[in-house]
Amino acid sequence: MSEPTRAYRFAVNVTPKPGILDPQGRAVERSLPHLGIAGVSAVRVGRRVELTVAAANEADARAVVDRLAAELLSNPLIEAYAVEPLGEAAPAGVAG
């Protein structure tokens, strides 16, 4: 008998690796004085992807997310990623 499937929510935060040129971050940083904001530096701009994964347990769901983050959502040569668990979602297959 197979384990029941549950739905797990995750966020994948992707940012440029340290030392990699970040033109968006530089543009934000150059705009700060025009807004009267001081004391902010080292701005890095990335992206966040939120997703739900149906799996037997959180470890299996996390493995899927780690693979997606490494192989699809980030470029391992120039970007780093961090996976953030967001908790269990409504059971898979249950309409809301």
N, CA, C and O atoms as a Tinker XYZ file with bonds, in Angstrom:
   384  protein
     1  N      0.847000   -1.181000    0.000000    73     2
     2  CA     0.000000    0.000000    0.000000    64     1     3
     3  C      0.889000    1.239000    0.000000    63     2     4     5
     4  O      1.818000    1.327000    0.803000    81     3
     5  N      0.623000    2.190000   -0.878000    73     3     6
     6  CA     1.452000    3.391000   -0.968000    64     5     7
     7  C      1.025000    4.416000    0.077000    63     6     8     9
     8  O     -0.113000    4.432000    0.547000    81     7
     9  N      1.989000    5.273000    0.418000    73     7    10
    10  CA     1.713000    6.332000    1.384000    64     9    11
    11  C      0.779000    7.371000    0.764000    63    10    12    13
    12  O      0.832000    7.609000   -0.443000    81    11
    13  N     -0.075000    7.990000    1.579000    73    11    14
    14  CA    -0.922000    9.053000    1.036000    64    13    15
    15  C     -0.057000   10.238000    0.594000    63    14    16    17
    16  O      0.988000   10.509000    1.186000    81    15
    17  N     -0.498000   10.930000   -0.438000    73    15    18
    18  CA     0.234000   12.079000   -0.951000    64    17    19
    19  C     -0.219000   13.338000   -0.235000    63    18    20    21
    20  O     -1.412000   13.538000   -0.004000    81    19
    21  N      0.736000   14.183000    0.114000    73    19    22
    22  CA     0.451000   15.462000    0.725000    64    21    23
    23  C      1.080000   16.539000   -0.158000    63    22    24    25
    24  O      1.926000   16.243000   -1.001000    81    23
    25  N      0.671000   17.762000    0.037000    73    23    26
    26  CA     1.206000   18.869000   -0.746000    64    25    27
    27  C      2.058000   19.758000    0.158000    63    26    28    29
    28  O      1.627000   20.156000    1.241000    81    27
    29  N      3.256000   20.058000   -0.295000    73    27    30
    30  CA     4.204000   20.867000    0.465000    64    29    31
    31  C      4.560000   22.107000   -0.334000    63    30    32    33
    32  O      4.798000   22.031000   -1.539000    81    31
    33  N      4.595000   23.259000    0.345000    73    31    34
    34  CA     4.920000   24.538000   -0.293000    64    33    35
    35  C      6.382000   24.888000   -0.035000    63    34    36    37
    36  O      6.903000   24.690000    1.063000    81    35
    37  N      7.028000   25.410000   -1.073000    73    35    38
    38  CA     8.417000   25.844000   -0.979000    64    37    39
    39  C      8.600000   27.144000   -1.746000    63    38    40    41
    40  O      7.829000   27.458000   -2.653000    81    39
    41  N      9.619000   27.890000   -1.374000    73    39    42
    42  CA    10.073000   29.040000   -2.155000    64    41    43
    43  C     11.535000   28.792000   -2.480000    63    42    44    45
    44  O     12.303000   28.328000   -1.637000    81    43
    45  N     11.909000   29.106000   -3.708000    73    43    46
    46  CA    13.300000   29.023000   -4.123000    64    45    47
    47  C     13.757000   30.450000   -4.404000    63    46    48    49
    48  O     13.214000   31.117000   -5.284000    81    47
    49  N     14.755000   30.917000   -3.658000    73    47    50
    50  CA    15.305000   32.251000   -3.826000    64    49    51
    51  C     16.624000   32.129000   -4.588000    63    50    52    53
    52  O     17.555000   31.466000   -4.131000    81    51
    53  N     16.694000   32.767000   -5.737000    73    51    54
    54  CA    17.864000   32.684000   -6.615000    64    53    55
    55  C     18.519000   34.063000   -6.670000    63    54    56    57
    56  O     17.852000   35.061000   -6.946000    81    55
    57  N     19.822000   34.118000   -6.409000    73    55    58
    58  CA    20.565000   35.379000   -6.453000    64    57    59
    59  C     21.896000   35.171000   -7.167000    63    58    60    61
    60  O     22.399000   34.049000   -7.234000    81    59
    61  N     22.464000   36.249000   -7.698000    73    59    62
    62  CA    23.792000   36.117000   -8.298000    64    61    63
    63  C     24.811000   35.702000   -7.235000    63    62    64    65
    64  O     24.737000   36.141000   -6.088000    81    63
    65  N     25.754000   34.859000   -7.626000    73    63    66
    66  CA    26.813000   34.459000   -6.698000    64    65    67
    67  C     27.674000   35.676000   -6.362000    63    66    68    69
    68  O     27.768000   36.612000   -7.156000    81    67
    69  N     28.304000   35.662000   -5.179000    73    67    70
    70  CA    29.221000   36.762000   -4.844000    64    69    71
    71  C     30.297000   36.892000   -5.928000    63    70    72    73
    72  O     30.822000   35.894000   -6.422000    81    71
    73  N     30.608000   38.120000   -6.280000    73    71    74
    74  CA    31.626000   38.375000   -7.289000    64    73    75
    75  C     31.096000   38.403000   -8.712000    63    74    76    77
    76  O     31.817000   38.803000   -9.626000    81    75
    77  N     29.857000   37.989000   -8.918000    73    75    78
    78  CA    29.250000   38.018000  -10.246000    64    77    79
    79  C     28.583000   39.382000  -10.448000    63    78    80    81
    80  O     27.876000   39.869000   -9.566000    81    79
    81  N     28.807000   39.983000  -11.592000    73    79    82
    82  CA    28.222000   41.281000  -11.908000    64    81    83
    83  C     26.701000   41.211000  -11.793000    63    82    84    85
    84  O     26.070000   40.286000  -12.305000    81    83
    85  N     26.121000   42.202000  -11.114000    73    83    86
    86  CA    24.667000   42.277000  -10.929000    64    85    87
    87  C     24.187000   43.651000  -11.388000    63    86    88    89
    88  O     24.044000   44.557000  -10.567000    81    87
    89  N     23.934000   43.819000  -12.694000    73    87    90
    90  CA    23.541000   45.131000  -13.197000    64    89    91
    91  C     22.253000   45.668000  -12.575000    63    90    92    93
    92  O     22.128000   46.876000  -12.375000    81    91
    93  N     21.301000   44.797000  -12.270000    73    91    94
    94  CA    20.057000   45.263000  -11.637000    64    93    95
    95  C     20.343000   45.795000  -10.240000    63    94    96    97
    96  O     19.822000   46.838000   -9.845000    81    95
    97  N     21.163000   45.083000   -9.507000    73    95    98
    98  CA    21.530000   45.534000   -8.164000    64    97    99
    99  C     22.242000   46.872000   -8.204000    63    98   100   101
   100  O     21.973000   47.741000   -7.375000    81    99
   101  N     23.151000   47.049000   -9.162000    73    99   102
   102  CA    23.872000   48.321000   -9.311000    64   101   103
   103  C     22.895000   49.445000   -9.666000    63   102   104   105
   104  O     23.020000   50.553000   -9.144000    81   103
   105  N     21.929000   49.179000  -10.542000    73   103   106
   106  CA    20.959000   50.206000  -10.920000    64   105   107
   107  C     20.132000   50.641000   -9.714000    63   106   108   109
   108  O     19.875000   51.831000   -9.532000    81   107
   109  N     19.719000   49.690000   -8.898000    73   107   110
   110  CA    18.971000   50.024000   -7.685000    64   109   111
   111  C     19.843000   50.862000   -6.764000    63   110   112   113
   112  O     19.401000   51.880000   -6.231000    81   111
   113  N     21.079000   50.430000   -6.580000    73   111   114
   114  CA    21.990000   51.140000   -5.684000    64   113   115
   115  C     22.234000   52.577000   -6.155000    63   114   116   117
   116  O     22.287000   53.492000   -5.333000    81   115
   117  N     22.383000   52.787000   -7.471000    73   115   118
   118  CA    22.610000   54.141000   -8.012000    64   117   119
   119  C     21.370000   55.020000   -7.859000    63   118   120   121
   120  O     21.484000   56.245000   -7.816000    81   119
   121  N     20.189000   54.409000   -7.776000    73   119   122
   122  CA    18.947000   55.175000   -7.646000    64   121   123
   123  C     18.675000   55.634000   -6.217000    63   122   124   125
   124  O     17.890000   56.560000   -6.013000    81   123
   125  N     19.288000   55.024000   -5.252000    73   123   126
   126  CA    18.985000   55.326000   -3.853000    64   125   127
   127  C     19.213000   56.788000   -3.473000    63   126   128   129
   128  O     18.365000   57.368000   -2.794000    81   127
   129  N     20.324000   57.410000   -3.883000    73   127   130
   130  CA    20.505000   58.824000   -3.516000    64   129   131
   131  C     19.399000   59.730000   -4.062000    63   130   132   133
   132  O     19.036000   60.717000   -3.422000    81   131
   133  N     18.865000   59.404000   -5.232000    73   131   134
   134  CA    17.774000   60.195000   -5.810000    64   133   135
   135  C     16.502000   60.095000   -4.968000    63   134   136   137
   136  O     15.631000   60.962000   -5.041000    81   135
   137  N     16.406000   59.049000   -4.183000    73   135   138
   138  CA    15.253000   58.865000   -3.304000    64   137   139
   139  C     15.526000   59.373000   -1.893000    63   138   140   141
   140  O     14.671000   59.285000   -1.012000    81   139
   141  N     16.731000   59.907000   -1.692000    73   139   142
   142  CA    17.096000   60.410000   -0.368000    64   141   143
   143  C     17.426000   59.306000    0.616000    63   142   144   145
   144  O     17.323000   59.500000    1.828000    81   143
   145  N     17.822000   58.146000    0.105000    73   143   146
   146  CA    18.135000   57.006000    0.969000    64   145   147
   147  C     19.649000   56.836000    1.030000    63   146   148   149
   148  O     20.316000   56.726000    0.001000    81   147
   149  N     20.179000   56.817000    2.246000    73   147   150
   150  CA    21.617000   56.656000    2.452000    64   149   151
   151  C     21.874000   55.419000    3.306000    63   150   152   153
   152  O     20.979000   54.932000    3.996000    81   151
   153  N     23.093000   54.923000    3.252000    73   151   154
   154  CA    23.495000   53.820000    4.119000    64   153   155
   155  C     23.158000   52.443000    3.580000    63   154   156   157
   156  O     23.313000   51.456000    4.299000    81   155
   157  N     22.704000   52.342000    2.342000    73   155   158
   158  CA    22.381000   51.045000    1.747000    64   157   159
   159  C     23.448000   50.731000    0.709000    63   158   160   161
   160  O     23.753000   51.561000   -0.148000    81   159
   161  N     24.014000   49.534000    0.789000    73   159   162
   162  CA    25.042000   49.152000   -0.180000    64   161   163
   163  C     24.955000   47.654000   -0.455000    63   162   164   165
   164  O     24.181000   46.932000    0.173000    81   163
   165  N     25.767000   47.211000   -1.405000    73   163   166
   166  CA    25.855000   45.783000   -1.763000    64   165   167
   167  C     24.485000   45.217000   -2.132000    63   166   168   169
   168  O     24.125000   44.124000   -1.695000    81   167
   169  N     23.728000   45.950000   -2.929000    73   167   170
   170  CA    22.386000   45.518000   -3.346000    64   169   171
   171  C     22.534000   44.391000   -4.370000    63   170   172   173
   172  O     23.274000   44.526000   -5.345000    81   171
   173  N     21.842000   43.302000   -4.148000    73   171   174
   174  CA    21.815000   42.176000   -5.077000    64   173   175
   175  C     20.356000   41.906000   -5.411000    63   174   176   177
   176  O     19.525000   41.807000   -4.508000    81   175
   177  N     20.034000   41.786000   -6.691000    73   175   178
   178  CA    18.664000   41.542000   -7.123000    64   177   179
   179  C     18.570000   40.108000   -7.636000    63   178   180   181
   180  O     19.388000   39.670000   -8.445000    81   179
   181  N     17.577000   39.396000   -7.162000    73   179   182
   182  CA    17.374000   38.018000   -7.585000    64   181   183
   183  C     15.914000   37.794000   -7.928000    63   182   184   185
   184  O     15.191000   38.713000   -8.314000    81   183
   185  N     15.505000   36.553000   -7.778000    73   183   186
   186  CA    14.103000   36.220000   -8.038000    64   185   187
   187  C     13.660000   35.140000   -7.050000    63   186   188   189
   188  O     14.471000   34.419000   -6.468000    81   187
   189  N     12.349000   35.062000   -6.888000    73   187   190
   190  CA    11.751000   34.097000   -5.967000    64   189   191
   191  C     10.705000   33.306000   -6.733000    63   190   192   193
   192  O      9.861000   33.873000   -7.427000    81   191
   193  N     10.772000   31.998000   -6.598000    73   191   194
   194  CA     9.814000   31.101000   -7.233000    64   193   195
   195  C      9.127000   30.322000   -6.115000    63   194   196   197
   196  O      9.802000   29.676000   -5.313000    81   195
   197  N      7.798000   30.370000   -6.050000    73   195   198
   198  CA     7.049000   29.601000   -5.057000    64   197   199
   199  C      6.338000   28.463000   -5.768000    63   198   200   201
   200  O      5.796000   28.647000   -6.858000    81   199
   201  N      6.340000   27.293000   -5.154000    73   199   202
   202  CA     5.710000   26.135000   -5.780000    64   201   203
   203  C      5.195000   25.162000   -4.740000    63   202   204   205
   204  O      5.622000   25.164000   -3.585000    81   203
   205  N      4.263000   24.329000   -5.184000    73   203   206
   206  CA     3.688000   23.270000   -4.364000    64   205   207
   207  C      4.077000   21.940000   -4.991000    63   206   208   209
   208  O      3.966000   21.758000   -6.203000    81   207
   209  N      4.531000   21.018000   -4.157000    73   207   210
   210  CA     4.949000   19.697000   -4.636000    64   209   211
   211  C      4.148000   18.640000   -3.892000    63   210   212   213
   212  O      4.085000   18.657000   -2.663000    81   211
   213  N      3.538000   17.723000   -4.631000    73   211   214
   214  CA     2.819000   16.598000   -4.037000    64   213   215
   215  C      3.801000   15.451000   -3.871000    63   214   216   217
   216  O      4.463000   15.046000   -4.827000    81   215
   217  N      3.891000   14.933000   -2.655000    73   215   218
   218  CA     4.828000   13.838000   -2.367000    64   217   219
   219  C      4.362000   13.098000   -1.120000    63   218   220   221
   220  O      3.488000   13.565000   -0.390000    81   219
   221  N      4.960000   11.944000   -0.893000    73   219   222
   222  CA     4.609000   11.127000    0.266000    64   221   223
   223  C      5.041000   11.784000    1.573000    63   222   224   225
   224  O      4.391000   11.610000    2.604000    81   223
   225  N      6.144000   12.544000    1.529000    73   223   226
   226  CA     6.633000   13.205000    2.741000    64   225   227
   227  C      7.440000   14.442000    2.353000    63   226   228   229
   228  O      7.751000   14.650000    1.180000    81   227
   229  N      7.773000   15.252000    3.344000    73   227   230
   230  CA     8.462000   16.511000    3.067000    64   229   231
   231  C      9.861000   16.287000    2.494000    63   230   232   233
   232  O     10.308000   17.060000    1.647000    81   231
   233  N     10.548000   15.253000    2.941000    73   231   234
   234  CA    11.889000   14.976000    2.414000    64   233   235
   235  C     11.850000   14.669000    0.919000    63   234   236   237
   236  O     12.708000   15.134000    0.169000    81   235
   237  N     10.875000   13.900000    0.486000    73   235   238
   238  CA    10.737000   13.601000   -0.947000    64   237   239
   239  C     10.393000   14.860000   -1.739000    63   238   240   241
   240  O     10.915000   15.078000   -2.832000    81   239
   241  N      9.512000   15.683000   -1.180000    73   239   242
   242  CA     9.145000   16.932000   -1.844000    64   241   243
   243  C     10.356000   17.850000   -1.943000    63   242   244   245
   244  O     10.578000   18.473000   -2.981000    81   243
   245  N     11.129000   17.937000   -0.887000    73   243   246
   246  CA    12.334000   18.785000   -0.871000    64   245   247
   247  C     13.336000   18.309000   -1.917000    63   246   248   249
   248  O     13.995000   19.130000   -2.556000    81   247
   249  N     13.460000   17.018000   -2.098000    73   247   250
   250  CA    14.382000   16.479000   -3.104000    64   249   251
   251  C     13.980000   16.931000   -4.503000    63   250   252   253
   252  O     14.839000   17.253000   -5.324000    81   251
   253  N     12.687000   16.957000   -4.775000    73   251   254
   254  CA    12.199000   17.431000   -6.076000    64   253   255
   255  C     12.538000   18.909000   -6.250000    63   254   256   257
   256  O     13.012000   19.318000   -7.309000    81   255
   257  N     12.299000   19.703000   -5.220000    73   255   258
   258  CA    12.566000   21.135000   -5.292000    64   257   259
   259  C     14.060000   21.402000   -5.459000    63   258   260   261
   260  O     14.451000   22.266000   -6.243000    81   259
   261  N     14.890000   20.670000   -4.731000    73   259   262
   262  CA    16.340000   20.841000   -4.873000    64   261   263
   263  C     16.785000   20.553000   -6.306000    63   262   264   265
   264  O     17.618000   21.271000   -6.860000    81   263
   265  N     16.230000   19.505000   -6.899000    73   263   266
   266  CA    16.593000   19.174000   -8.278000    64   265   267
   267  C     16.136000   20.275000   -9.241000    63   266   268   269
   268  O     16.897000   20.692000  -10.114000    81   267
   269  N     14.897000   20.744000   -9.080000    73   267   270
   270  CA    14.393000   21.825000   -9.925000    64   269   271
   271  C     15.258000   23.080000   -9.786000    63   270   272   273
   272  O     15.598000   23.725000  -10.778000    81   271
   273  N     15.605000   23.413000   -8.555000    73   271   274
   274  CA    16.409000   24.614000   -8.324000    64   273   275
   275  C     17.782000   24.502000   -8.970000    63   274   276   277
   276  O     18.271000   25.464000   -9.563000    81   275
   277  N     18.401000   23.343000   -8.861000    73   275   278
   278  CA    19.745000   23.149000   -9.402000    64   277   279
   279  C     19.768000   23.026000  -10.920000    63   278   280   281
   280  O     20.705000   23.497000  -11.564000    81   279
   281  N     18.744000   22.395000  -11.500000    73   279   282
   282  CA    18.778000   22.080000  -12.928000    64   281   283
   283  C     17.943000   23.001000  -13.812000    63   282   284   285
   284  O     18.176000   23.065000  -15.019000    81   283
   285  N     16.975000   23.714000  -13.239000    73   283   286
   286  CA    16.071000   24.507000  -14.065000    64   285   287
   287  C     15.956000   25.965000  -13.616000    63   286   288   289
   288  O     15.996000   26.874000  -14.445000    81   287
   289  N     15.816000   26.186000  -12.327000    73   287   290
   290  CA    15.516000   27.528000  -11.837000    64   289   291
   291  C     16.739000   28.417000  -11.662000    63   290   292   293
   292  O     16.598000   29.635000  -11.561000    81   291
   293  N     17.930000   27.839000  -11.625000    73   291   294
   294  CA    19.141000   28.635000  -11.453000    64   293   295
   295  C     20.207000   28.191000  -12.444000    63   294   296   297
   296  O     20.187000   27.068000  -12.948000    81   295
   297  N     21.131000   29.095000  -12.709000    73   295   298
   298  CA    22.304000   28.788000  -13.519000    64   297   299
   299  C     23.456000   28.582000  -12.534000    63   298   300   301
   300  O     23.954000   29.557000  -11.971000    81   299
   301  N     23.891000   27.345000  -12.313000    73   299   302
   302  CA    24.882000   27.073000  -11.261000    64   301   303
   303  C     26.230000   27.761000  -11.471000    63   302   304   305
   304  O     27.019000   27.854000  -10.531000    81   303
   305  N     26.506000   28.236000  -12.664000    73   303   306
   306  CA    27.769000   28.935000  -12.907000    64   305   307
   307  C     27.776000   30.333000  -12.305000    63   306   308   309
   308  O     28.818000   30.807000  -11.852000    81   307
   309  N     26.625000   30.996000  -12.297000    73   307   310
   310  CA    26.587000   32.395000  -11.861000    64   309   311
   311  C     25.571000   32.693000  -10.769000    63   310   312   313
   312  O     25.532000   33.811000  -10.255000    81   311
   313  N     24.739000   31.702000  -10.401000    73   311   314
   314  CA    23.695000   31.954000   -9.404000    64   313   315
   315  C     23.739000   30.930000   -8.274000    63   314   316   317
   316  O     24.125000   29.775000   -8.455000    81   315
   317  N     23.331000   31.401000   -7.116000    73   315   318
   318  CA    23.154000   30.523000   -5.958000    64   317   319
   319  C     21.663000   30.480000   -5.638000    63   318   320   321
   320  O     20.928000   31.417000   -5.948000    81   319
   321  N     21.226000   29.399000   -5.023000    73   319   322
   322  CA    19.820000   29.320000   -4.642000    64   321   323
   323  C     19.702000   28.834000   -3.204000    63   322   324   325
   324  O     20.584000   28.154000   -2.680000    81   323
   325  N     18.596000   29.200000   -2.591000    73   323   326
   326  CA    18.256000   28.732000   -1.249000    64   325   327
   327  C     16.799000   28.299000   -1.282000    63   326   328   329
   328  O     15.943000   29.007000   -1.811000    81   327
   329  N     16.526000   27.135000   -0.714000    73   327   330
   330  CA    15.165000   26.613000   -0.660000    64   329   331
   331  C     14.593000   26.934000    0.714000    63   330   332   333
   332  O     15.216000   26.668000    1.742000    81   331
   333  N     13.407000   27.505000    0.713000    73   331   334
   334  CA    12.718000   27.893000    1.943000    64   333   335
   335  C     11.417000   27.100000    2.056000    63   334   336   337
   336  O     10.519000   27.287000    1.235000    81   335
   337  N     11.294000   26.219000    3.050000    73   335   338
   338  CA    10.021000   25.508000    3.228000    64   337   339
   339  C      8.947000   26.480000    3.717000    63   338   340   341
   340  O      9.189000   27.292000    4.611000    81   339
   341  N      7.774000   26.385000    3.126000    73   339   342
   342  CA     6.667000   27.261000    3.516000    64   341   343
   343  C      5.567000   26.502000    4.247000    63   342   344   345
   344  O      4.537000   27.079000    4.597000    81   343
   345  N      5.784000   25.207000    4.477000    73   343   346
   346  CA     4.809000   24.421000    5.219000    64   345   347
   347  C      3.963000   23.552000    4.319000    63   346   348   349
   348  O      4.097000   23.564000    3.095000    81   347
   349  N      3.101000   22.809000    4.951000    73   347   350
   350  CA     2.230000   21.887000    4.229000    64   349   351
   351  C      1.025000   22.644000    3.691000    63   350   352   353
   352  O      0.434000   23.473000    4.383000    81   351
   353  N      0.672000   22.346000    2.446000    73   351   354
   354  CA    -0.504000   22.953000    1.814000    64   353   355
   355  C     -1.696000   22.036000    2.028000    63   354   356   357
   356  O     -1.598000   21.015000    2.709000    81   355
   357  N     -2.819000   22.415000    1.440000    73   355   358
   358  CA    -4.003000   21.556000    1.491000    64   357   359
   359  C     -3.651000   20.217000    0.862000    63   358   360   361
   360  O     -2.819000   20.173000   -0.044000    81   359
   361  N     -4.251000   19.134000    1.308000    73   359   362
   362  CA    -3.952000   17.810000    0.715000    64   361   363
   363  C     -4.104000   17.842000   -0.792000    63   362   364   365
   364  O     -5.012000   18.481000   -1.323000    81   363
   365  N     -3.210000   17.148000   -1.475000    73   363   366
   366  CA    -3.249000   17.083000   -2.946000    64   365   367
   367  C     -4.571000   16.507000   -3.409000    63   366   368   369
   368  O     -5.092000   15.554000   -2.829000    81   367
   369  N     -5.102000   17.098000   -4.463000    73   367   370
   370  CA    -6.336000   16.601000   -5.045000    64   369   371
   371  C     -7.595000   17.148000   -4.387000    63   370   372   373
   372  O     -8.703000   16.824000   -4.813000    81   371
   373  N     -7.440000   17.978000   -3.350000    73   371   374
   374  CA    -8.598000   18.554000   -2.679000    64   373   375
   375  C     -8.852000   19.937000   -3.262000    63   374   376   377
   376  O     -7.987000   20.810000   -3.187000    81   375
   377  N    -10.010000   20.139000   -3.832000    73   375   378
   378  CA   -10.366000   21.433000   -4.404000    64   377   379
   379  C    -10.762000   22.377000   -3.280000    63   378   380   381
   380  O    -11.379000   21.974000   -2.294000    81   379
   381  N    -10.386000   23.673000   -3.454000    73   379   382
   382  CA   -10.678000   24.642000   -2.408000    64   381   383
   383  C    -11.814000   25.546000   -2.718000    63   382   384
   384  O    -12.155000   26.408000   -1.908000    81   383
